[in-house]
Amino acid sequence: MTSPYAQSGFGVGFDWGLSGAQVVAGDIVAVVDVLSFTTAVTVAADRGIDVYPYRWRDESAVAYAEQYGATLAVGRSEAGPGDVSLSPVTIRRAEGVRRLVLPSPNGSTIAQQLSGTGATVIAVSLRNRLAAADWVRKQVPAARGGGDGRRPKVVAIAAGERWPDGSLRPAVEDLWGAGGFLSALLSDALSPEARAAVAAYEATKDKLPEYLHECAGGRELTQYGFAADVAVAAEVDESDVVPVLVDGKLFRST
């Protein structure tokens, strides 16, 4: 019996976090983590840097980076001059980096966990939502119409953040990013959940830079001294890259 949570029968779906991604299992999955991982990935792709998603920044991450001859990102608050972290500002000014292991508990973890499922995984932010939607329409024209009754063709997954107890904290910036991408698909086959995400984006799109700074995630980053990262995330539609996950690596698709 098909799960009632799978959004089957629709060409385009939407859900939250890793559990949502596993239940609403699309052929193409757009991971959206606006104030962290996917904005950082698009900035890296702009510069020709390949990104290897990883869950934890621990000894296993050190070994993983060594395996691929990659730079391991340090913690955002630990970055010194010349270090690279989850902060897109540090990636933008990095010198000599061609491969980057980028751990994060949300967007990066979701991308890594989906890498062996057979789905095509892409990194989407507000910066590249139009480019990503255009790429998806070329890959899956059926996304414009209905699903096959089995599962959605395209799914946007808002990564969200974490409360101190480890539970999912829905992050409105990821809802906007997912909705902006879904809106640009120009599909008439959105699930009710996907339509809600699009509605959230449409209601805020004219003031997104302002709202990104004022939402909880934006205020948190600003409080810790990373207002410049919020400004990078607010570069709506300024990137034409589509990072695609292949063999554990997110690289700029041609």
Secondary structure as UniProt FT lines:
FT   TURN            4..5
FT   TURN            8..9
FT   STRAND          12..16
FT   HELIX           17..23
FT   STRAND          28..32
FT   TURN            34..36
FT   HELIX           37..46
FT   TURN            47..48
FT   STRAND          50..54
FT   HELIX           59..68
FT   STRAND          71..72
FT   HELIX           76..78
FT   TURN            81..82
FT   HELIX           88..92
FT   STRAND          99..103
FT   TURN            105..106
FT   HELIX           107..114
FT   TURN            115..116
FT   STRAND          120..124
FT   HELIX           129..139
FT   HELIX           141..144
FT   STRAND          154..158
FT   STRAND          161..162
FT   TURN            164..165
FT   STRAND          168..169
FT   HELIX           172..184
FT   TURN            185..186
FT   HELIX           192..204
FT   HELIX           205..207
FT   HELIX           208..214
FT   HELIX           216..223
FT   TURN            224..225
FT   HELIX           227..233
FT   TURN            236..237
FT   STRAND          243..246
FT   TURN            247..248
FT   STRAND          249..252
//
